[in-house]
C-alpha cells in the first residue's frame, strides 16, 4: 500500500465530502442508475456528476452504460485499501495505549510502595 500513497490520498479525499459519503451509503444497498442516485440531492446533474467522477477516479465506484442508462456500483477494492491503512494505524495506536497503561500502572504501584515506606 505504501507503493501507492497517491491512491490512498484519492480514496480518503473522496470521503471528505458528505454528498459522496451519502452516495456510497446508498450504493452499499446495491447498484442504481445515476438518475435515481441523484434524485434526493438538491443539485444540478452536472454538479452531481462531478461527485460521481471523483468517486469513480478514486476507485470507490464503477459505472457502466447500458443503452441510455448509466448505472453505478460500489467497488470493494477502495474499502479494502482504506481498511488496511486504518488497521495499521489502529495497531500502532493500540500499542501506544498499551505501553501508556503499563507505564501508569507501574508508576502508580511504585508511588504506593514509596508512600508506605515513609
Rosetta constraint file for C-alpha pairs under 8 A:
AtomPair CA 1 CA 5 HARMONIC 6.85 0.50
AtomPair CA 1 CA 8 HARMONIC 7.91 0.50
AtomPair CA 1 CA 81 HARMONIC 7.26 0.50
AtomPair CA 1 CA 85 HARMONIC 7.80 0.50
AtomPair CA 4 CA 8 HARMONIC 6.65 0.50
AtomPair CA 5 CA 9 HARMONIC 6.19 0.50
AtomPair CA 6 CA 10 HARMONIC 6.25 0.50
AtomPair CA 7 CA 11 HARMONIC 6.26 0.50
AtomPair CA 7 CA 58 HARMONIC 6.95 0.50
AtomPair CA 8 CA 12 HARMONIC 6.30 0.50
AtomPair CA 8 CA 81 HARMONIC 7.09 0.50
AtomPair CA 8 CA 82 HARMONIC 6.97 0.50
AtomPair CA 9 CA 13 HARMONIC 5.91 0.50
AtomPair CA 10 CA 14 HARMONIC 6.09 0.50
AtomPair CA 10 CA 57 HARMONIC 7.96 0.50
AtomPair CA 10 CA 58 HARMONIC 5.06 0.50
AtomPair CA 11 CA 15 HARMONIC 6.85 0.50
AtomPair CA 11 CA 58 HARMONIC 5.21 0.50
AtomPair CA 11 CA 59 HARMONIC 6.98 0.50
AtomPair CA 11 CA 60 HARMONIC 7.09 0.50
AtomPair CA 11 CA 78 HARMONIC 6.39 0.50
AtomPair CA 11 CA 82 HARMONIC 7.13 0.50
AtomPair CA 12 CA 16 HARMONIC 6.54 0.50
AtomPair CA 12 CA 82 HARMONIC 7.51 0.50
AtomPair CA 13 CA 17 HARMONIC 7.80 0.50
AtomPair CA 14 CA 20 HARMONIC 6.65 0.50
AtomPair CA 14 CA 21 HARMONIC 7.96 0.50
AtomPair CA 14 CA 54 HARMONIC 6.45 0.50
AtomPair CA 14 CA 55 HARMONIC 5.93 0.50
AtomPair CA 14 CA 58 HARMONIC 6.71 0.50
AtomPair CA 15 CA 20 HARMONIC 6.32 0.50
AtomPair CA 15 CA 21 HARMONIC 5.69 0.50
AtomPair CA 16 CA 20 HARMONIC 7.78 0.50
AtomPair CA 16 CA 21 HARMONIC 7.72 0.50
AtomPair CA 17 CA 21 HARMONIC 6.37 0.50
AtomPair CA 18 CA 22 HARMONIC 6.08 0.50
AtomPair CA 19 CA 23 HARMONIC 6.20 0.50
AtomPair CA 19 CA 51 HARMONIC 7.53 0.50
AtomPair CA 20 CA 24 HARMONIC 6.23 0.50
AtomPair CA 20 CA 51 HARMONIC 6.15 0.50
AtomPair CA 20 CA 52 HARMONIC 7.69 0.50
AtomPair CA 20 CA 55 HARMONIC 7.13 0.50
AtomPair CA 21 CA 25 HARMONIC 6.12 0.50
AtomPair CA 22 CA 26 HARMONIC 6.25 0.50
AtomPair CA 23 CA 27 HARMONIC 6.14 0.50
AtomPair CA 23 CA 37 HARMONIC 7.15 0.50
AtomPair CA 24 CA 28 HARMONIC 6.13 0.50
AtomPair CA 24 CA 60 HARMONIC 7.85 0.50
AtomPair CA 24 CA 74 HARMONIC 6.97 0.50
AtomPair CA 25 CA 29 HARMONIC 7.47 0.50
AtomPair CA 26 CA 30 HARMONIC 7.51 0.50
AtomPair CA 26 CA 37 HARMONIC 7.68 0.50
AtomPair CA 27 CA 31 HARMONIC 5.86 0.50
AtomPair CA 27 CA 32 HARMONIC 7.03 0.50
AtomPair CA 27 CA 72 HARMONIC 7.48 0.50
AtomPair CA 27 CA 73 HARMONIC 6.11 0.50
AtomPair CA 27 CA 74 HARMONIC 5.79 0.50
AtomPair CA 28 CA 74 HARMONIC 6.64 0.50
AtomPair CA 30 CA 73 HARMONIC 6.57 0.50
AtomPair CA 30 CA 74 HARMONIC 7.58 0.50
AtomPair CA 31 CA 71 HARMONIC 6.54 0.50
AtomPair CA 31 CA 72 HARMONIC 5.45 0.50
AtomPair CA 31 CA 73 HARMONIC 4.42 0.50
AtomPair CA 31 CA 74 HARMONIC 7.22 0.50
AtomPair CA 32 CA 36 HARMONIC 6.60 0.50
AtomPair CA 32 CA 37 HARMONIC 6.37 0.50
AtomPair CA 32 CA 71 HARMONIC 5.40 0.50
AtomPair CA 32 CA 72 HARMONIC 5.59 0.50
AtomPair CA 32 CA 73 HARMONIC 6.89 0.50
AtomPair CA 33 CA 37 HARMONIC 6.07 0.50
AtomPair CA 33 CA 69 HARMONIC 6.59 0.50
AtomPair CA 33 CA 70 HARMONIC 5.65 0.50
AtomPair CA 33 CA 71 HARMONIC 4.08 0.50
AtomPair CA 33 CA 72 HARMONIC 6.04 0.50
AtomPair CA 34 CA 38 HARMONIC 5.90 0.50
AtomPair CA 34 CA 69 HARMONIC 7.81 0.50
AtomPair CA 34 CA 70 HARMONIC 6.00 0.50
AtomPair CA 34 CA 71 HARMONIC 5.80 0.50
AtomPair CA 34 CA 72 HARMONIC 6.48 0.50
AtomPair CA 35 CA 39 HARMONIC 6.19 0.50
AtomPair CA 38 CA 45 HARMONIC 7.13 0.50
AtomPair CA 38 CA 48 HARMONIC 6.68 0.50
AtomPair CA 43 CA 47 HARMONIC 6.39 0.50
AtomPair CA 43 CA 48 HARMONIC 6.48 0.50
AtomPair CA 44 CA 48 HARMONIC 6.35 0.50
AtomPair CA 45 CA 49 HARMONIC 6.01 0.50
AtomPair CA 46 CA 50 HARMONIC 6.60 0.50
AtomPair CA 47 CA 51 HARMONIC 7.11 0.50
AtomPair CA 48 CA 52 HARMONIC 6.55 0.50
AtomPair CA 49 CA 53 HARMONIC 6.04 0.50
AtomPair CA 50 CA 54 HARMONIC 6.24 0.50
AtomPair CA 51 CA 55 HARMONIC 6.20 0.50
AtomPair CA 52 CA 56 HARMONIC 6.09 0.50
AtomPair CA 53 CA 57 HARMONIC 5.97 0.50
AtomPair CA 54 CA 58 HARMONIC 6.05 0.50
AtomPair CA 55 CA 59 HARMONIC 6.31 0.50
AtomPair CA 55 CA 60 HARMONIC 5.23 0.50
AtomPair CA 55 CA 61 HARMONIC 5.75 0.50
AtomPair CA 56 CA 60 HARMONIC 5.83 0.50
AtomPair CA 56 CA 61 HARMONIC 4.82 0.50
AtomPair CA 56 CA 62 HARMONIC 5.63 0.50
AtomPair CA 56 CA 63 HARMONIC 7.38 0.50
AtomPair CA 58 CA 78 HARMONIC 7.62 0.50
AtomPair CA 59 CA 75 HARMONIC 6.72 0.50
AtomPair CA 59 CA 77 HARMONIC 7.16 0.50
AtomPair CA 59 CA 78 HARMONIC 5.60 0.50
AtomPair CA 60 CA 74 HARMONIC 5.96 0.50
AtomPair CA 60 CA 75 HARMONIC 5.25 0.50
AtomPair CA 60 CA 76 HARMONIC 7.23 0.50
AtomPair CA 60 CA 77 HARMONIC 7.44 0.50
AtomPair CA 60 CA 78 HARMONIC 5.34 0.50
AtomPair CA 60 CA 79 HARMONIC 7.32 0.50
AtomPair CA 61 CA 72 HARMONIC 6.53 0.50
AtomPair CA 61 CA 73 HARMONIC 5.51 0.50
AtomPair CA 61 CA 74 HARMONIC 4.33 0.50
AtomPair CA 61 CA 75 HARMONIC 4.95 0.50
AtomPair CA 62 CA 72 HARMONIC 5.74 0.50
AtomPair CA 62 CA 73 HARMONIC 5.47 0.50
AtomPair CA 62 CA 74 HARMONIC 6.38 0.50
AtomPair CA 62 CA 75 HARMONIC 6.47 0.50
AtomPair CA 63 CA 70 HARMONIC 6.48 0.50
AtomPair CA 63 CA 71 HARMONIC 5.41 0.50
AtomPair CA 63 CA 72 HARMONIC 4.43 0.50
AtomPair CA 63 CA 73 HARMONIC 6.38 0.50
AtomPair CA 64 CA 70 HARMONIC 5.55 0.50
AtomPair CA 64 CA 71 HARMONIC 5.44 0.50
AtomPair CA 64 CA 72 HARMONIC 6.73 0.50
AtomPair CA 65 CA 69 HARMONIC 5.69 0.50
AtomPair CA 65 CA 70 HARMONIC 4.25 0.50
AtomPair CA 65 CA 71 HARMONIC 6.28 0.50
AtomPair CA 66 CA 70 HARMONIC 6.29 0.50
AtomPair CA 66 CA 71 HARMONIC 7.80 0.50
AtomPair CA 75 CA 79 HARMONIC 7.60 0.50
AtomPair CA 76 CA 80 HARMONIC 6.21 0.50
AtomPair CA 77 CA 81 HARMONIC 6.33 0.50
AtomPair CA 78 CA 82 HARMONIC 6.19 0.50
AtomPair CA 79 CA 83 HARMONIC 5.89 0.50
AtomPair CA 80 CA 84 HARMONIC 6.00 0.50
AtomPair CA 81 CA 85 HARMONIC 6.32 0.50
AtomPair CA 82 CA 86 HARMONIC 6.14 0.50
AtomPair CA 83 CA 87 HARMONIC 5.96 0.50
AtomPair CA 84 CA 88 HARMONIC 6.33 0.50
AtomPair CA 85 CA 89 HARMONIC 6.38 0.50
AtomPair CA 86 CA 90 HARMONIC 5.95 0.50
AtomPair CA 87 CA 91 HARMONIC 6.15 0.50
AtomPair CA 88 CA 92 HARMONIC 6.40 0.50
AtomPair CA 89 CA 93 HARMONIC 6.24 0.50
AtomPair CA 90 CA 94 HARMONIC 5.89 0.50
AtomPair CA 91 CA 95 HARMONIC 6.09 0.50
AtomPair CA 92 CA 96 HARMONIC 6.35 0.50
AtomPair CA 93 CA 97 HARMONIC 6.07 0.50
AtomPair CA 94 CA 98 HARMONIC 6.10 0.50
AtomPair CA 95 CA 99 HARMONIC 6.24 0.50
AtomPair CA 96 CA 100 HARMONIC 6.16 0.50
AtomPair CA 97 CA 101 HARMONIC 6.13 0.50
AtomPair CA 98 CA 102 HARMONIC 6.25 0.50
AtomPair CA 99 CA 103 HARMONIC 6.15 0.50
AtomPair CA 100 CA 104 HARMONIC 6.14 0.50
AtomPair CA 101 CA 105 HARMONIC 6.05 0.50
AtomPair CA 102 CA 106 HARMONIC 6.09 0.50
AtomPair CA 103 CA 107 HARMONIC 6.00 0.50
AtomPair CA 104 CA 108 HARMONIC 5.99 0.50
AtomPair CA 105 CA 109 HARMONIC 6.14 0.50
AtomPair CA 106 CA 110 HARMONIC 6.12 0.50
AtomPair CA 107 CA 111 HARMONIC 6.13 0.50
AtomPair CA 108 CA 112 HARMONIC 6.16 0.50
AtomPair CA 109 CA 113 HARMONIC 6.41 0.50
AtomPair CA 110 CA 114 HARMONIC 6.24 0.50
AtomPair CA 111 CA 115 HARMONIC 6.23 0.50
AtomPair CA 112 CA 116 HARMONIC 6.46 0.50
AtomPair CA 113 CA 117 HARMONIC 6.36 0.50
AtomPair CA 114 CA 118 HARMONIC 6.69 0.50
